[in-house]
């Protein structure tokens, strides 16, 4: 089942709490801002924090990233090995070409 309740921003919640703390009558707050008593009391019991619930920057320590990092290192080593093998083959070709031209 889908939740169709209203969503309020943390700033709005903080503002309502400040209005409540300033001494404004509760009935005026309910009628003026269209919130229920249960909602207000829930906000008073658990005030919105200044911290965001969802991180803005993702943590790179998840297992998928570690697996990718190790795979990248493995592929870099393999590339280096292939480069070394290519250099050896180039030298061998040069030696054979030199011997063939002398014959």
MMTF fields as JSON, N, C-alpha, C and O atoms, coordinates in Angstrom:
{
  "mmtfVersion": "1.0.0",
  "mmtfProducer": "UNKNOWN",
  "numBonds": 411,
  "numAtoms": 412,
  "numGroups": 103,
  "numChains": 1,
  "numModels": 1,
  "chainsPerModel": [1],
  "groupsPerChain": [103],
  "chainIdList": ["A"],
  "bondAtomList": [4, 2, 8, 6, 12, 10, 16, 14, 20, 18, 24, 22, 28, 26, 32, 30, 36, 34, 40, 38, 44, 42, 48, 46, 52, 50, 56, 54, 60, 58, 64, 62, 68, 66, 72, 70, 76, 74, 80, 78, 84, 82, 88, 86, 92, 90, 96, 94, 100, 98, 104, 102, 108, 106, 112, 110, 116, 114, 120, 118, 124, 122, 128, 126, 132, 130, 136, 134, 140, 138, 144, 142, 148, 146, 152, 150, 156, 154, 160, 158, 164, 162, 168, 166, 172, 170, 176, 174, 180, 178, 184, 182, 188, 186, 192, 190, 196, 194, 200, 198, 204, 202, 208, 206, 212, 210, 216, 214, 220, 218, 224, 222, 228, 226, 232, 230, 236, 234, 240, 238, 244, 242, 248, 246, 252, 250, 256, 254, 260, 258, 264, 262, 268, 266, 272, 270, 276, 274, 280, 278, 284, 282, 288, 286, 292, 290, 296, 294, 300, 298, 304, 302, 308, 306, 312, 310, 316, 314, 320, 318, 324, 322, 328, 326, 332, 330, 336, 334, 340, 338, 344, 342, 348, 346, 352, 350, 356, 354, 360, 358, 364, 362, 368, 366, 372, 370, 376, 374, 380, 378, 384, 382, 388, 386, 392, 390, 396, 394, 400, 398, 404, 402, 408, 406],
  "bondOrderList": [1, 1, 1, 1, 1, 1, 1, 1, 1, 1, 1, 1, 1, 1, 1, 1, 1, 1, 1, 1, 1, 1, 1, 1, 1, 1, 1, 1, 1, 1, 1, 1, 1, 1, 1, 1, 1, 1, 1, 1, 1, 1, 1, 1, 1, 1, 1, 1, 1, 1, 1, 1, 1, 1, 1, 1, 1, 1, 1, 1, 1, 1, 1, 1, 1, 1, 1, 1, 1, 1, 1, 1, 1, 1, 1, 1, 1, 1, 1, 1, 1, 1, 1, 1, 1, 1, 1, 1, 1, 1, 1, 1, 1, 1, 1, 1, 1, 1, 1, 1, 1, 1],
  "groupList": [{"groupName": "UNK", "atomNameList": ["N", "CA", "C", "O"], "elementList": ["N", "C", "C", "O"], "formalChargeList": [0, 0, 0, 0], "bondAtomList": [1, 0, 2, 1, 3, 2], "bondOrderList": [1, 1, 2], "singleLetterCode": "X", "chemCompType": "L-PEPTIDE LINKING"}],
  "groupTypeList": [0, 0, 0, 0, 0, 0, 0, 0, 0, 0, 0, 0, 0, 0, 0, 0, 0, 0, 0, 0, 0, 0, 0, 0, 0, 0, 0, 0, 0, 0, 0, 0, 0, 0, 0, 0, 0, 0, 0, 0, 0, 0, 0, 0, 0, 0, 0, 0, 0, 0, 0, 0, 0, 0, 0, 0, 0, 0, 0, 0, 0, 0, 0, 0, 0, 0, 0, 0, 0, 0, 0, 0, 0, 0, 0, 0, 0, 0, 0, 0, 0, 0, 0, 0, 0, 0, 0, 0, 0, 0, 0, 0, 0, 0, 0, 0, 0, 0, 0, 0, 0, 0, 0],
  "groupIdList": [1, 2, 3, 4, 5, 6, 7, 8, 9, 10, 11, 12, 13, 14, 15, 16, 17, 18, 19, 20, 21, 22, 23, 24, 25, 26, 27, 28, 29, 30, 31, 32, 33, 34, 35, 36, 37, 38, 39, 40, 41, 42, 43, 44, 45, 46, 47, 48, 49, 50, 51, 52, 53, 54, 55, 56, 57, 58, 59, 60, 61, 62, 63, 64, 65, 66, 67, 68, 69, 70, 71, 72, 73, 74, 75, 76, 77, 78, 79, 80, 81, 82, 83, 84, 85, 86, 87, 88, 89, 90, 91, 92, 93, 94, 95, 96, 97, 98, 99, 100, 101, 102, 103],
  "secStructList": [7, 7, 7, 7, 7, 7, 7, 7, 7, 2, 2, 2, 2, 2, 2, 2, 2, 2, 2, 2, 2, 6, 6, 7, 7, 2, 2, 2, 2, 2, 2, 2, 2, 6, 7, 7, 2, 2, 2, 2, 2, 2, 2, 2, 2, 1, 7, 7, 7, 1, 1, 7, 1, 1, 7, 1, 1, 7, 7, 6, 6, 1, 2, 2, 2, 2, 2, 2, 2, 2, 2, 2, 2, 2, 2, 2, 2, 2, 2, 2, 2, 2, 2, 2, 2, 2, 2, 2, 2, 2, 2, 2, 2, 2, 2, 2, 2, 2, 2, 2, 2, 2, 7],
  "xCoordList": [0.834, 0.0, 0.887, 1.942, 0.494, 1.3, 0.999, -0.159, 2.049, 1.898, 1.587, 2.402, 0.422, 0.016, 0.033, -0.524, 0.665, 0.727, 1.569, 2.371, 1.365, 2.137, 3.585, 3.869, 4.474, 5.894, 6.279, 6.003, 6.907, 7.317, 8.84, 9.499, 9.389, 10.839, 11.284, 10.49, 12.554, 13.1, 13.011, 12.779, 13.195, 13.092, 11.687, 11.522, 10.674, 9.29, 9.036, 8.404, 9.531, 9.35, 10.0, 9.41, 11.21, 11.919, 11.15, 11.057, 10.6, 9.848, 8.611, 8.31, 7.902, 6.708, 7.083, 6.366, 8.188, 8.643, 8.984, 8.666, 9.637, 9.961, 8.694, 8.624, 7.698, 6.423, 5.766, 5.246, 5.786, 5.219, 5.95, 5.322, 7.287, 8.09, 7.914, 8.148, 7.506, 7.305, 6.023, 5.808, 5.168, 3.97, 2.688, 1.642, 2.746, 1.53, 0.578, 1.028, -0.722, -1.676, -1.649, -1.559, -1.728, -1.616, -2.714, -2.456, -3.93, -5.042, -4.796, -5.165, -4.176, -3.851, -2.815, -2.92, -1.835, -0.799, -1.435, -1.135, -2.313, -2.963, -3.782, -3.687, -4.584, -5.473, -4.705, -5.016, -3.709, -2.977, -2.066, -1.952, -1.426, -0.443, -0.946, -0.259, -2.121, -2.721, -2.034, -1.98, -1.507, -0.896, -1.761, -2.572, -1.578, -2.366, -1.585, -0.376, -2.312, -1.661, -0.64, 0.425, -0.97, -0.045, 1.255, 2.341, 1.127, 2.315, 3.189, 4.401, 2.568, 3.334, 4.026, 5.206, 3.314, 3.901, 5.022, 5.989, 4.879, 5.943, 7.202, 8.315, 7.016, 8.156, 8.794, 10.013, 7.98, 8.535, 9.319, 10.349, 8.824, 9.489, 10.787, 11.799, 10.749, 11.928, 12.17, 11.771, 12.818, 13.023, 13.926, 14.807, 13.692, 14.532, 15.969, 16.226, 16.883, 18.291, 18.856, 18.255, 19.998, 20.656, 21.388, 21.79, 21.557, 22.226, 21.245, 20.061, 21.745, 20.895, 20.846, 21.81, 19.743, 19.594, 20.325, 20.819, 20.399, 21.072, 22.414, 22.477, 23.47, 24.77, 24.829, 24.291, 25.487, 25.632, 26.687, 26.527, 27.761, 28.841, 28.792, 28.726, 28.825, 28.78, 30.136, 31.181, 30.098, 31.304, 31.884, 31.167, 33.174, 33.801, 34.292, 35.033, 33.905, 34.391, 33.44, 33.609, 32.455, 31.539, 32.27, 33.222, 31.855, 32.553, 32.707, 33.72, 31.744, 31.846, 33.02, 33.728, 33.238, 34.357, 35.689, 36.658, 35.751, 36.988, 37.305, 38.456, 36.275, 36.459, 36.949, 37.831, 36.392, 36.808, 38.24, 39.007, 38.607, 39.971, 40.985, 42.025, 40.7, 41.629, 41.71, 42.775, 40.584, 40.596, 41.417, 42.143, 41.306, 42.09, 43.577, 44.364, 43.971, 45.378, 45.875, 46.986, 45.055, 45.413, 45.616, 46.575, 44.696, 44.808, 46.02, 46.65, 46.352, 47.54, 48.808, 49.717, 48.88, 50.038, 50.141, 51.228, 48.984, 48.961, 49.415, 50.142, 48.993, 49.426, 50.931, 51.592, 51.486, 52.93, 53.686, 54.711, 53.184, 53.814, 53.777, 54.763, 52.653, 52.517, 53.472, 54.05, 53.645, 54.585, 56.014, 56.776, 56.365, 57.713, 57.91, 58.96, 56.904, 56.995, 57.129, 57.879, 56.403, 56.505, 57.899, 58.413, 58.52, 59.879, 60.862, 61.747, 60.695, 61.565, 61.397, 62.376, 60.136, 59.877, 60.445, 60.974, 60.35, 60.923, 62.437, 62.999, 63.09, 64.541, 64.901, 65.886, 64.088, 64.345, 64.175, 64.984, 63.148, 62.922, 64.083, 64.547, 64.547, 65.677, 66.929, 67.69, 67.156, 68.326, 68.233, 69.214, 67.049, 66.87, 66.983, 67.52, 66.489, 66.566, 68.027, 68.443, 68.793, 70.207, 70.997, 71.839, 70.72, 71.386, 71.049, 71.915, 69.791, 69.348, 69.992, 70.32, 70.178, 70.789, 72.274, 72.855, 72.923, 74.344, 74.586, 75.692, 73.573, 73.801, 73.772, 73.95],
  "yCoordList": [-1.168, 0.0, 1.243, 1.245, 2.249, 3.437, 4.472, 4.69, 5.108, 6.142, 7.457, 7.948, 8.028, 9.256, 10.462, 11.507, 10.333, 11.44, 12.58, 12.412, 13.757, 14.926, 14.774, 14.149, 15.346, 15.36, 16.805, 17.709, 17.008, 18.335, 18.388, 17.413, 19.538, 19.702, 19.896, 20.262, 19.645, 19.838, 21.302, 21.601, 22.223, 23.642, 23.992, 24.747, 23.44, 23.686, 23.143, 23.803, 21.936, 21.326, 22.176, 22.396, 22.648, 23.484, 24.779, 25.241, 25.363, 26.594, 26.382, 27.205, 25.28, 24.984, 24.775, 25.23, 24.099, 23.877, 25.209, 25.422, 26.108, 27.429, 28.209, 28.877, 28.13, 28.819, 28.246, 28.998, 26.944, 26.294, 26.759, 27.079, 26.791, 27.194, 28.675, 29.077, 29.483, 30.912, 31.169, 32.276, 30.149, 30.291, 30.484, 30.752, 30.354, 30.491, 29.347, 28.212, 29.61, 28.546, 27.411, 27.64, 26.191, 25.0, 24.954, 24.594, 25.314, 25.272, 26.21, 25.892, 27.358, 28.286, 27.669, 27.797, 27.01, 26.363, 25.297, 25.214, 24.482, 23.422, 24.0, 23.539, 25.009, 25.545, 26.373, 26.336, 27.115, 27.996, 27.227, 27.593, 26.179, 25.463, 24.11, 23.442, 23.715, 22.493, 21.212, 20.245, 21.205, 19.976, 19.429, 20.149, 18.17, 17.546, 17.596, 17.828, 17.371, 17.383, 16.25, 16.424, 15.098, 13.957, 14.294, 13.933, 14.988, 15.365, 16.312, 16.12, 17.338, 18.292, 17.611, 17.857, 16.771, 16.109, 15.135, 14.943, 14.54, 13.659, 14.482, 14.052, 15.67, 16.54, 17.044, 17.198, 17.301, 17.767, 16.659, 16.908, 15.441, 14.306, 13.958, 13.653, 14.004, 13.696, 14.864, 14.804, 15.931, 17.092, 16.75, 15.896, 17.43, 17.16, 17.566, 18.599, 16.747, 17.025, 17.86, 17.966, 18.442, 19.239, 18.346, 18.789, 17.072, 16.135, 15.636, 15.455, 15.412, 14.842, 13.334, 12.731, 12.729, 11.293, 10.523, 9.423, 11.083, 10.405, 11.089, 12.317, 10.322, 10.949, 11.568, 11.025, 12.705, 13.376, 12.669, 12.508, 12.251, 11.555, 10.098, 9.78, 9.23, 7.805, 7.339, 7.843, 6.387, 5.803, 4.811, 3.947, 4.934, 4.065, 2.75, 2.03, 2.423, 1.192, 0.016, -1.028, 0.166, -0.944, -2.073, -1.806, -3.308, -4.458, -4.391, -4.851, -3.84, -3.76, -2.9, -3.242, -1.782, -0.912, -1.561, -1.401, -2.284, -2.98, -4.033, -4.189, -4.752, -5.769, -5.122, -5.665, -3.979, -3.277, -2.784, -2.859, -2.275, -1.789, -2.914, -2.73, -4.073, -5.196, -5.674, -6.079, -5.626, -6.033, -5.053, -5.462, -3.774, -2.763, -2.996, -2.937, -3.259, -3.53, -4.766, -4.774, -5.801, -7.028, -6.747, -7.224, -5.961, -5.645, -4.758, -4.898, -3.853, -3.02, -3.858, -3.616, -4.843, -5.741, -6.542, -6.737, -7.002, -7.781, -6.93, -7.412, -5.683, -4.773, -4.58, -4.6, -4.392, -4.213, -5.447, -5.326, -6.634, -7.876, -7.979, -8.374, -7.63, -7.687, -6.696, -7.001, -5.515, -4.524, -5.064, -4.896, -5.719, -6.292, -7.391, -7.462, -8.244, -9.309, -8.728, -9.254, -7.647, -7.001, -6.447, -6.537, -5.871, -5.35, -6.477, -6.325, -7.617, -8.771, -9.26, -9.558, -9.34, -9.792, -8.817, -9.25, -7.519, -6.526, -6.7, -6.611, -6.95, -7.155, -8.432, -8.476, -9.473, -10.735, -10.563, -11.069, -9.867, -9.621, -8.821, -9.099, -7.836, -7.027, -7.883, -7.71, -8.807, -9.68, -10.599, -10.771, -11.207, -12.105, -11.351, -11.878, -10.144, -9.345, -8.991, -8.956, -8.733, -8.379, -9.593, -9.457, -10.809, -12.031, -12.353, -12.774, -12.153, -12.477, -11.544, -11.965, -10.281, -9.331, -9.589, -9.219, -10.211, -10.514, -11.769, -11.965, -12.632, -13.869, -13.684, -14.645],
  "zCoordList": [0.0, 0.0, 0.0, 0.634, -0.668, -0.85, 0.228, 0.584, 0.743, 1.755, 1.049, 0.267, 1.318, 0.637, 1.565, 1.227, 2.732, 3.679, 3.142, 2.223, 3.747, 3.329, 3.78, 4.801, 3.017, 3.364, 3.667, 2.878, 4.794, 5.207, 5.248, 5.609, 4.873, 4.913, 6.36, 7.226, 6.6, 7.942, 8.356, 9.527, 7.397, 7.722, 8.201, 9.159, 7.529, 7.924, 9.324, 10.149, 9.587, 10.9, 11.993, 13.051, 11.732, 12.707, 12.955, 14.092, 11.889, 12.027, 12.907, 13.771, 12.684, 13.473, 14.943, 15.834, 15.198, 16.579, 17.249, 18.419, 16.494, 17.038, 17.363, 18.394, 16.493, 16.737, 17.99, 18.815, 18.137, 19.321, 20.583, 21.592, 20.513, 21.669, 22.01, 23.15, 21.037, 21.301, 22.085, 22.578, 22.202, 23.013, 22.232, 22.822, 20.934, 20.134, 20.472, 20.629, 20.59, 20.919, 19.898, 18.692, 20.406, 19.575, 18.521, 17.373, 18.899, 17.945, 16.763, 15.632, 17.017, 15.926, 14.983, 13.764, 15.551, 14.731, 13.843, 12.652, 14.425, 13.653, 12.507, 11.369, 12.814, 11.773, 10.745, 9.555, 11.203, 10.298, 9.339, 8.17, 9.819, 9.005, 8.494, 7.721, 8.917, 8.39, 8.814, 8.053, 10.034, 10.531, 11.663, 12.245, 11.961, 13.025, 14.337, 14.358, 15.426, 16.737, 16.848, 17.439, 16.279, 16.314, 15.599, 16.052, 14.482, 13.716, 14.53, 14.624, 15.12, 15.911, 17.086, 17.338, 17.794, 18.957, 18.548, 19.286, 17.384, 16.875, 16.585, 16.887, 15.997, 15.708, 16.992, 17.062, 18.007, 19.288, 19.974, 20.601, 19.85, 20.476, 19.749, 20.38, 18.441, 17.609, 16.667, 15.504, 17.142, 16.273, 15.091, 15.192, 13.972, 12.797, 13.091, 13.709, 12.644, 12.901, 11.767, 10.698, 12.006, 10.976, 9.988, 8.913, 10.366, 9.469, 8.428, 8.712, 7.218, 6.19, 6.372, 6.844, 6.004, 6.176, 5.095, 5.343, 3.907, 2.807, 2.566, 2.503, 2.433, 2.19, 0.803, -0.162, 0.723, -0.562, -1.406, -2.616, -0.752, -1.442, -1.026, 0.162, -1.999, -1.691, -1.186, -1.599, -0.305, 0.267, -0.74, -1.245, -1.028, -2.022, -1.448, -2.117, -0.245, 0.368, 0.16, 0.789, -0.702, -0.92, -1.65, -2.384, -1.47, -2.046, -3.565, -4.092, -4.272, -5.73, -6.156, -7.103, -5.463, -5.812, -5.476, -6.217, -4.377, -4.014, -5.07, -5.478, -5.508, -6.535, -7.829, -8.494, -8.187, -9.402, -9.284, -10.244, -8.101, -7.896, -8.037, -8.669, -7.461, -7.58, -9.02, -9.486, -9.726, -11.138, -11.969, -12.875, -11.669, -12.392, -12.163, -13.107, -10.918, -10.617, -11.362, -11.892, -11.398, -12.101, -13.589, -14.197, -14.17, -15.598, -15.884, -16.932, -14.973, -15.157, -15.146, -15.94, -14.254, -14.213, -15.503, -16.045, -15.986, -17.221, -18.405, -19.273, -18.442, -19.521, -19.466, -20.503, -18.27, -18.132, -18.615, -19.285, -18.277, -18.724, -20.248, -20.869, -20.842, -22.309, -22.972, -24.015, -22.382, -22.932, -22.902, -23.855, -21.783, -21.684, -22.726, -23.365, -22.896, -23.895, -25.303, -26.125, -25.578, -26.898, -27.145, -28.26, -26.107, -26.251, -26.564, -27.406, -25.873, -26.121, -27.557, -28.241, -28.006, -29.376, -30.402, -31.426, -30.156, -31.08, -31.195, -32.286, -30.059, -30.069, -30.818, -31.556, -30.617, -31.308, -32.81, -33.588, -33.215, -34.652, -35.229, -36.335, -34.483, -34.957, -35.096, -36.049, -34.158, -34.241, -35.438, -36.162, -35.666, -36.801, -38.119, -39.094, -38.152, -39.379, -39.664, -40.822, -38.627, -38.778, -39.284, -40.172, -38.707, -39.141, -40.594, -41.361, -40.963, -42.324, -43.334, -44.443, -42.967, -43.908, -44.044, -45.064, -43.059, -43.131, -43.953, -44.455, -44.105, -44.83, -46.283, -47.031]
}
